């Protein structure tokens, strides 16, 4: 099962290192399924990631 999860996750990375739309939400859904503290936490995902520092990204 661990290998399946790793293979699935590798497909989610972008070539330029940017976070795709919906990426933070997808990461949270994965973590909610595996970590109780994340599932029960309330936090704003907006400040958790930015593409602003990548060349050509805003």
N, C-alpha and C positions, 0 to 999 in steps of 0.2 A: 504494500500500500504506500509506503514512504516513497518508493521509486516512482510510482504513478503520480503522486503529488508533485515531486520534483520535476518530472517531465512536463506536467501540466503547467507548472509555474514558469519554466524556462520559456515557454511559448508566449508568455505575457510581457516579456522584456522588449523594449524598443531598441532599434539600432543606435539611436542618438542619445539614449539615456533619459528621454523625456517620459513623464508620467502621462499615460493616455487618459482621456476623459473617462471617468468612472473608476479609475485605478484605485484611489484611496478607499472608495466605497467597497470595491471588490476585496481589497486587503482586509478591511474591517470585517466583512462577512466571513472570510476565512478564519480570522482570529476569534470571532464570536463563537464559531463552531467548536473551537478547540480550547479556549481559555475563558473560564467563568468571569474573571475580573473584567475582561474586555466586554463580554456580553452584558454585564450589569452596569458598565460605566456610561456616563453621558459626557461627551466632548464634541467639540466642533472640528470636523475634518478639514475645513478650509485652510487653516494655517499649518497643516501638517506637511504640505508639499508645495513646491513651486517650480515651474519651468523657467522662471524669469532669468536665471543665471546661465542658461544654456544659450549658445550662440544662435541668433535668429529666432529665439522664442520670447514670448512675453508672458 
